[in-house]
Structures are given as structure tokens and as C-alpha cells.
């Protein structure tokens, strides 16, 4: 390592080694404002601190310089920090999704806090990118809704993932306002839902089977959440494979003739006879397929 690289840039900025580019910039802006020599008159160390902060920022915001730095970076003993590239990507992505929900709430104050999870969206016949489930979690005497973002949906674009969060936020807004926005076990989205989705900045179109459920992020909404889209893009390095469903073998329910050694005869489903022998209570023999009937 060079003399410059011996500095712990992550410690200088007070961030974790898996910090996103957005988090690096936010930390720099805060520290630069605080430690700029003009803000610290009479402090002889201010200029040196400001140089270190700027050096850390310039290194960690340049993708190639950061990669080179991370190859030799080792967290200080006892810091509890994980080296770059070893932090679970799903944990980082979940944190970004939670930050995005917070940003949505900052623009729409009626939307309540929720518990966000990443789970399978292809466990059933109809794939899901997300799902809002009221009252699934309880904390300190208060029920909170759950918003599921499917792991399979994370192979889409950041804008589509933002669209899923906004789609589910519209359901959360409906719950907060006590509006019935769906029917058919939540599959059909009515016109009330369409109004809420548009209020949150989504384009909405109708599906003949599921109603007003087709939502997309408008250009204006993408601009509003520009920093969140950048953070999502930075964190989307992982996605879940589809579930693989094995089809159960179809049972043969056609009845066939069977007889036992004493001559008793029955008709039974071929699949039942194949599963296990059927004992005759009269002679203690077993029924076998009988081609004479």
C-alpha cells in the first residue's frame, strides 16, 4: 500500500465499507461543511482534516480507485466492520428498500411505516413482484403492515422496483384512509385504487382480468426519486431464482377388476391397487388384477 492508502477512508467519513455512492456523498457533504477551514477559525488542524475528508471522498466515489483501495483494505481490529465484498448483498438491498419507503412517506405523509421483507414471488401460479399485507407485524402494542418485494422481481430495472414499492404504497394509503381498493382476495384493483396510484405518481392502465393493476413510474416521479433510484441501482447485485414446482403424478382413478385366491372379486382404482396390496378378509389372500372380468 502507498502512504495515501494507509489511511482508513471509511473511518475518515464515518461510513461502513459497503456504503453506497449516495451514502459516501452524504457523509462527505456533512463533514466538509463541519470541518472546512473557514468554519473552524483558529483551529490549526482543520485544514489537515479537510484534506483527509476530500481525499477519502475522491477515492471512494471513483469506481476504479475504490476497487483498488478495497483490494488492500482491512478493517481495524475490533471495529466490527466487514471487509468490502463480504457484506450480504441482500441486507444492503433491504436497507435501500427501507430508505426508499421512508422517502415515499416524506412526500406522502399519510402512508404508514411498514415492515419490508424480500421473499419468493413465484411460489404460486401467479407471479408477484410485491404484496401489501395489513397487520402482519406487531410492535409495542401497534400493528404494522408487511410489504413483500419479491426476490425474483429484483432482476428487473431499478425503476420497475421503485414502481413496485409505489404500487404497494398505494395499497398502504388505501388502508390508512379505510378505502376498499381491491376485491377477489386482493387480486382485482378497482378505480379507487387507480386514483390512489396516480396520486403517488404512477401511470395506471386496466387489465381485463385484474382491473387497474398495471402501474408504471412516470418521468416526473423518476426525477423526484432520482437519488433513491441511484441507490437501488447500486444495491441491486442480487436476485432470487424462480421456484421450481414438481408436478405430482396424476392418479389413475379408472376402476379395474381384481380377485383373490378364494374367488372373491372387486373393482378398484388401478392406482390404489398399485400403491399397496389389498388383503381379503375371507381367505387372507391378496387381490390381484383379474383380466377375466
The 8 nearest C-alpha neighbors of each residue, nearest first, counted from 0:
[[1, 4, 5, 2, 71, 3, 68, 72],
 [0, 2, 4, 3, 5, 6, 68, 71],
 [1, 3, 5, 4, 0, 6, 7, 68],
 [2, 4, 1, 5, 6, 0, 54, 7],
 [3, 5, 1, 6, 2, 0, 68, 7],
 [6, 4, 2, 3, 0, 7, 1, 72],
 [7, 5, 4, 8, 3, 2, 11, 51],
 [8, 6, 10, 9, 11, 5, 4, 72],
 [7, 9, 55, 11, 10, 6, 12, 59],
 [8, 10, 14, 12, 11, 7, 13, 16],
 [9, 11, 13, 7, 8, 12, 14, 15],
 [12, 10, 8, 9, 13, 7, 52, 55],
 [11, 13, 9, 10, 14, 26, 8, 27],
 [12, 14, 10, 11, 9, 15, 26, 8],
 [15, 13, 9, 12, 18, 10, 16, 23],
 [14, 16, 18, 17, 9, 80, 13, 10],
 [17, 15, 83, 18, 9, 82, 14, 81],
 [16, 18, 15, 83, 19, 86, 84, 91],
 [19, 17, 15, 16, 22, 14, 23, 20],
 [18, 20, 22, 21, 23, 17, 233, 230],
 [21, 19, 23, 22, 60, 24, 18, 230],
 [20, 22, 24, 19, 23, 25, 230, 226],
 [21, 23, 25, 19, 24, 20, 18, 26],
 [24, 22, 20, 26, 21, 25, 27, 19],
 [25, 23, 27, 21, 22, 26, 28, 20],
 [24, 26, 22, 28, 27, 23, 21, 29],
 [27, 25, 23, 29, 24, 28, 12, 22],
 [26, 28, 24, 30, 29, 25, 31, 23],
 [29, 27, 31, 25, 26, 30, 32, 24],
 [28, 30, 26, 27, 32, 31, 25, 33],
 [31, 29, 33, 27, 32, 28, 34, 26],
 [32, 30, 28, 34, 33, 35, 29, 27],
 [31, 33, 30, 29, 35, 34, 28, 38],
 [32, 34, 30, 31, 35, 29, 38, 39],
 [35, 33, 31, 32, 49, 45, 30, 36],
 [34, 36, 38, 37, 31, 32, 49, 33],
 [37, 35, 39, 45, 38, 46, 34, 40],
 [36, 38, 35, 39, 40, 34, 45, 46],
 [37, 39, 35, 36, 40, 34, 33, 32],
 [40, 38, 36, 37, 42, 41, 45, 34],
 [41, 39, 42, 37, 38, 36, 43, 45],
 [40, 42, 43, 39, 45, 36, 44, 37],
 [41, 43, 44, 40, 45, 39, 36, 46],
 [44, 42, 45, 41, 46, 47, 40, 36],
 [45, 43, 47, 42, 46, 48, 36, 49],
 [46, 44, 48, 36, 47, 42, 43, 34],
 [45, 47, 49, 36, 48, 44, 50, 35],
 [48, 46, 50, 49, 44, 45, 51, 43],
 [49, 47, 45, 51, 50, 46, 52, 44],
 [48, 50, 52, 46, 47, 51, 35, 34],
 [51, 49, 47, 53, 48, 52, 54, 46],
 [52, 50, 54, 48, 49, 53, 55, 47],
 [51, 53, 49, 55, 50, 54, 56, 48],
 [52, 54, 56, 50, 55, 51, 57, 49],
 [53, 55, 51, 57, 56, 52, 50, 58],
 [56, 54, 8, 52, 58, 53, 57, 51],
 [57, 55, 53, 59, 54, 58, 60, 52],
 [56, 58, 54, 60, 55, 59, 53, 61],
 [59, 57, 55, 56, 64, 61, 60, 65],
 [58, 60, 65, 56, 61, 57, 55, 64],
 [61, 59, 57, 58, 56, 62, 20, 65],
 [60, 62, 64, 58, 59, 63, 65, 57],
 [63, 61, 65, 64, 60, 66, 59, 58],
 [64, 62, 66, 65, 61, 67, 58, 68],
 [65, 63, 67, 61, 66, 58, 62, 68],
 [64, 66, 59, 68, 62, 67, 63, 58],
 [67, 65, 69, 63, 68, 64, 62, 70],
 [66, 68, 64, 70, 65, 69, 63, 71],
 [67, 69, 65, 66, 70, 71, 72, 64],
 [70, 68, 72, 66, 71, 67, 65, 83],
 [71, 69, 67, 68, 72, 66, 83, 65],
 [72, 70, 69, 68, 73, 0, 67, 4],
 [71, 73, 69, 70, 68, 74, 82, 7],
 [72, 74, 82, 75, 71, 69, 76, 81],
 [73, 75, 80, 82, 76, 72, 78, 81],
 [74, 76, 78, 77, 73, 80, 79, 7],
 [77, 75, 78, 74, 79, 73, 80, 81],
 [76, 78, 79, 75, 80, 74, 81, 73],
 [77, 79, 80, 76, 75, 74, 81, 10],
 [78, 80, 77, 81, 76, 74, 75, 82],
 [81, 79, 78, 74, 82, 15, 16, 75],
 [80, 82, 86, 85, 83, 79, 16, 74],
 [81, 83, 85, 74, 73, 16, 84, 80],
 [84, 82, 16, 85, 17, 69, 81, 86],
 [83, 85, 86, 82, 17, 87, 81, 16],
 [84, 86, 83, 82, 81, 87, 88, 17],
 [85, 87, 84, 88, 81, 17, 83, 82],
 [88, 86, 89, 90, 85, 91, 84, 92],
 [87, 89, 91, 90, 86, 92, 237, 236],
 [88, 90, 92, 91, 87, 93, 237, 117],
 [91, 89, 93, 92, 88, 87, 94, 86],
 [90, 92, 88, 94, 89, 93, 95, 234],
 [91, 93, 89, 95, 234, 94, 90, 88],
 [92, 94, 96, 90, 95, 91, 89, 97],
 [93, 95, 97, 91, 92, 96, 98, 90],
 [96, 94, 98, 92, 97, 93, 99, 231],
 [97, 95, 99, 93, 98, 94, 92, 100],
 [96, 98, 94, 100, 99, 95, 93, 101],
 [99, 97, 95, 101, 96, 100, 94, 102],
 [98, 100, 102, 96, 101, 97, 227, 95],
 [101, 99, 103, 97, 102, 98, 104, 96],
 [100, 102, 98, 104, 99, 103, 105, 97],
 [101, 103, 99, 105, 100, 104, 98, 106],
 [104, 102, 100, 105, 106, 101, 107, 99],
 [105, 103, 107, 101, 108, 106, 102, 110],
 [104, 106, 102, 103, 107, 108, 101, 100],
 [107, 105, 104, 103, 108, 102, 199, 101],
 [108, 106, 104, 105, 109, 110, 103, 199],
 [107, 109, 104, 110, 105, 106, 111, 103],
 [110, 108, 107, 111, 172, 175, 104, 176],
 [109, 111, 172, 108, 104, 107, 171, 175],
 [112, 110, 109, 113, 171, 175, 104, 172],
 [113, 111, 110, 114, 143, 101, 144, 104],
 [114, 112, 144, 145, 143, 115, 111, 146],
 [113, 115, 145, 146, 144, 116, 143, 112],
 [116, 114, 146, 147, 145, 113, 97, 117],
 [117, 115, 147, 148, 118, 146, 114, 145],
 [116, 118, 148, 149, 147, 150, 115, 119],
 [119, 117, 149, 150, 116, 147, 120, 148],
 [120, 118, 149, 121, 150, 122, 151, 117],
 [119, 121, 127, 149, 126, 122, 128, 151],
 [120, 122, 126, 123, 242, 119, 241, 127],
 [121, 123, 120, 242, 119, 124, 126, 241],
 [124, 122, 121, 125, 126, 120, 242, 127],
 [123, 125, 126, 121, 122, 127, 244, 120],
 [124, 126, 123, 127, 121, 122, 120, 128],
 [127, 125, 121, 120, 124, 123, 128, 122],
 [128, 126, 120, 129, 125, 121, 149, 130],
 [127, 129, 149, 152, 148, 120, 163, 126],
 [130, 128, 148, 147, 127, 149, 163, 167],
 [129, 131, 147, 146, 167, 132, 148, 127],
 [132, 130, 146, 167, 145, 133, 147, 170],
 [131, 133, 145, 144, 135, 146, 130, 134],
 [134, 132, 144, 135, 145, 131, 143, 174],
 [133, 135, 144, 143, 142, 136, 132, 145],
 [134, 136, 144, 133, 145, 143, 132, 137],
 [137, 135, 143, 134, 142, 144, 138, 145],
 [138, 136, 142, 141, 143, 140, 139, 135],
 [139, 137, 141, 140, 142, 136, 143, 135],
 [138, 140, 141, 137, 142, 136, 143, 134],
 [139, 141, 138, 137, 142, 143, 136, 134],
 [142, 140, 138, 137, 139, 143, 136, 134],
 [143, 141, 137, 134, 136, 138, 140, 144],
 [144, 142, 134, 136, 113, 137, 135, 141],
 [145, 143, 133, 134, 113, 135, 132, 136],
 [144, 146, 114, 132, 113, 135, 131, 115],
 [147, 145, 131, 115, 130, 114, 116, 132],
 [146, 148, 116, 130, 129, 117, 115, 149],
 [149, 147, 129, 117, 128, 116, 118, 150],
 [150, 148, 120, 128, 118, 152, 119, 151],
 [149, 151, 239, 238, 153, 152, 118, 119],
 [150, 152, 239, 149, 153, 238, 240, 154],
 [153, 151, 149, 128, 150, 154, 155, 160],
 [152, 154, 238, 155, 150, 151, 160, 235],
 [153, 155, 152, 238, 151, 156, 237, 150],
 [156, 154, 153, 152, 159, 157, 160, 158],
 [155, 157, 159, 158, 160, 154, 153, 232],
 [158, 156, 160, 159, 232, 231, 228, 161],
 [157, 159, 161, 156, 160, 162, 228, 216],
 [158, 160, 162, 156, 161, 157, 163, 155],
 [159, 161, 157, 163, 162, 158, 156, 164],
 [162, 160, 158, 164, 159, 163, 157, 165],
 [161, 163, 159, 165, 160, 164, 216, 215],
 [162, 164, 166, 160, 161, 165, 129, 167],
 [165, 163, 161, 167, 166, 162, 168, 160],
 [164, 166, 168, 162, 167, 163, 161, 169],
 [167, 165, 163, 169, 168, 164, 162, 196],
 [166, 168, 170, 164, 169, 165, 131, 163],
 [169, 167, 165, 171, 170, 166, 164, 172],
 [168, 170, 172, 196, 167, 166, 171, 195],
 [171, 169, 173, 167, 168, 172, 174, 131],
 [170, 172, 168, 174, 169, 173, 110, 175],
 [171, 173, 175, 169, 110, 170, 174, 168],
 [174, 172, 178, 170, 176, 171, 175, 177],
 [173, 175, 177, 171, 172, 176, 178, 170],
 [176, 174, 172, 173, 177, 171, 110, 109],
 [175, 177, 173, 174, 178, 172, 109, 171],
 [178, 176, 174, 175, 173, 179, 172, 180],
 [179, 177, 173, 176, 180, 174, 191, 175],
 [180, 178, 181, 177, 173, 191, 174, 182],
 [179, 181, 192, 191, 189, 178, 188, 173],
 [182, 180, 188, 185, 187, 189, 179, 186],
 [181, 183, 185, 187, 184, 186, 188, 180],
 [184, 182, 185, 186, 187, 181, 188, 209],
 [185, 183, 182, 186, 181, 187, 188, 180],
 [186, 184, 181, 182, 183, 187, 188, 180],
 [185, 187, 183, 184, 209, 182, 188, 181],
 [188, 186, 209, 182, 210, 181, 185, 183],
 [189, 187, 181, 210, 211, 212, 192, 180],
 [188, 190, 192, 191, 180, 181, 211, 210],
 [191, 189, 193, 192, 194, 211, 188, 180],
 [192, 190, 194, 193, 189, 180, 195, 179],
 [191, 193, 180, 195, 190, 194, 189, 188],
 [192, 194, 190, 196, 191, 195, 211, 203],
 [195, 193, 197, 191, 192, 196, 198, 190],
 [196, 194, 198, 192, 197, 193, 169, 199],
 [195, 197, 193, 199, 169, 198, 201, 194],
 [198, 196, 201, 200, 194, 199, 195, 202],
 [197, 199, 195, 196, 200, 194, 201, 169],
 [198, 200, 196, 197, 201, 195, 165, 169],
 [201, 199, 197, 220, 198, 217, 196, 216],
 [202, 200, 197, 216, 215, 196, 217, 214],
 [201, 203, 215, 214, 197, 217, 216, 204],
 [204, 202, 214, 213, 201, 193, 211, 215],
 [205, 203, 213, 211, 214, 206, 202, 212],
 [206, 204, 211, 210, 213, 212, 207, 203],
 [205, 207, 210, 209, 208, 211, 212, 213],
 [206, 208, 210, 209, 205, 211, 187, 212],
 [209, 207, 206, 210, 187, 205, 186, 211],
 [208, 210, 187, 206, 186, 207, 188, 212],
 [209, 211, 188, 206, 205, 187, 212, 207],
 [212, 210, 205, 188, 204, 193, 189, 213],
 [211, 213, 188, 210, 214, 209, 205, 206],
 [214, 212, 204, 203, 211, 205, 206, 215],
 [213, 215, 203, 202, 201, 212, 204, 166],
 [216, 214, 202, 201, 162, 217, 203, 213],
 [215, 217, 201, 162, 220, 202, 221, 218],
 [218, 216, 220, 219, 201, 202, 221, 215],
 [219, 217, 221, 220, 222, 216, 223, 200],
 [218, 220, 222, 217, 221, 223, 200, 216],
 [221, 219, 223, 217, 222, 218, 200, 216],
 [220, 222, 218, 224, 219, 223, 225, 217],
 [221, 223, 225, 219, 220, 224, 218, 226],
 [224, 222, 220, 221, 225, 219, 226, 218],
 [225, 223, 227, 221, 222, 226, 228, 220],
 [224, 226, 222, 228, 227, 223, 221, 229],
 [225, 227, 229, 228, 224, 230, 21, 223],
 [228, 226, 230, 224, 229, 225, 99, 231],
 [229, 227, 231, 225, 230, 226, 157, 232],
 [228, 230, 226, 232, 227, 231, 233, 225],
 [229, 231, 233, 227, 232, 228, 234, 226],
 [232, 230, 228, 234, 233, 229, 157, 235],
 [233, 231, 229, 235, 230, 157, 234, 228],
 [232, 234, 230, 231, 235, 229, 19, 236],
 [233, 235, 231, 92, 232, 236, 230, 91],
 [236, 234, 232, 237, 233, 231, 92, 153],
 [235, 237, 234, 88, 238, 233, 232, 92],
 [238, 236, 235, 88, 89, 239, 153, 154],
 [237, 239, 153, 150, 154, 151, 240, 236],
 [238, 240, 150, 151, 241, 237, 153, 119],
 [241, 239, 151, 242, 238, 150, 119, 243],
 [242, 240, 121, 151, 243, 239, 119, 120],
 [241, 243, 121, 122, 244, 240, 119, 120],
 [244, 242, 241, 245, 122, 121, 240, 246],
 [245, 243, 246, 242, 122, 123, 247, 241],
 [246, 244, 247, 243, 248, 242, 122, 249],
 [245, 247, 244, 248, 249, 243, 250, 124],
 [248, 246, 249, 245, 250, 244, 251, 243],
 [247, 249, 250, 246, 245, 251, 270, 252],
 [250, 248, 247, 251, 246, 252, 270, 253],
 [249, 251, 252, 270, 248, 271, 269, 247],
 [250, 252, 270, 253, 269, 249, 268, 271],
 [251, 253, 268, 250, 254, 269, 270, 271],
 [254, 252, 268, 251, 269, 255, 267, 270],
 [255, 253, 268, 267, 266, 269, 252, 256],
 [254, 256, 266, 267, 269, 268, 253, 257],
 [257, 255, 266, 289, 288, 265, 292, 267],
 [256, 258, 288, 289, 287, 265, 286, 264],
 [259, 257, 264, 286, 287, 263, 289, 262],
 [258, 260, 286, 285, 262, 261, 263, 284],
 [261, 259, 262, 284, 258, 285, 282, 263],
 [262, 260, 259, 263, 282, 284, 281, 258],
 [261, 263, 260, 259, 258, 264, 282, 286],
 [264, 262, 258, 259, 261, 265, 260, 279],
 [263, 265, 258, 257, 262, 259, 256, 266],
 [266, 264, 257, 256, 258, 267, 263, 286],
 [265, 267, 256, 255, 254, 257, 264, 268],
 [268, 266, 254, 255, 269, 265, 256, 272],
 [267, 269, 254, 252, 271, 253, 270, 255],
 [268, 270, 272, 271, 255, 251, 254, 273],
 [269, 271, 273, 251, 268, 272, 250, 274],
 [272, 270, 268, 274, 273, 269, 267, 275],
 [271, 273, 269, 270, 274, 275, 276, 268],
 [272, 274, 270, 271, 275, 269, 276, 268],
 [273, 275, 271, 272, 270, 276, 269, 277],
 [276, 274, 273, 272, 277, 271, 270, 278],
 [277, 275, 272, 285, 278, 286, 274, 273],
 [278, 276, 285, 286, 275, 279, 272, 287],
 [277, 279, 285, 284, 283, 280, 276, 286],
 [280, 278, 283, 284, 281, 285, 282, 277],
 [279, 281, 283, 282, 278, 284, 285, 277],
 [282, 280, 279, 283, 261, 284, 263, 278],
 [281, 283, 284, 279, 280, 261, 260, 259],
 [284, 282, 279, 280, 281, 278, 285, 259],
 [285, 283, 282, 279, 278, 259, 260, 286],
 [284, 286, 278, 259, 277, 279, 276, 287],
 [285, 287, 259, 258, 277, 257, 278, 279],
 [286, 288, 257, 258, 289, 259, 285, 272],
 [289, 287, 257, 256, 290, 258, 286, 255],
 [290, 288, 257, 256, 291, 258, 287, 292],
 [289, 291, 292, 288, 256, 257, 255, 258],
 [292, 290, 289, 256, 288, 257, 258, 264],
 [291, 290, 256, 289, 257, 255, 264, 258]]
